[in-house]
Amino acid sequence: MTVAALTALAAVADSKVNPGALGFIVVALLGVATYLLIRSMTKHLRRVDFPEAKDDEGSPDAGA
């Protein structure tokens, strides 16, 4: 790094650094992606056909 770059970095106060618009866009995109993934997962889980439990005495759960 050059001396000019170091002095420019030193001149920026820590309290003035913020995420800005790019940080907001990244967080918003992550939120939208999470919503879409949860919605897709819910659709797929509704399509799953779970086997029904049988009420015969031969099953291990019936004797409990």
Residue pairs with C-beta under 8 A, 6 or more apart in sequence:
53 59
53 61
55 62
56 62
57 63
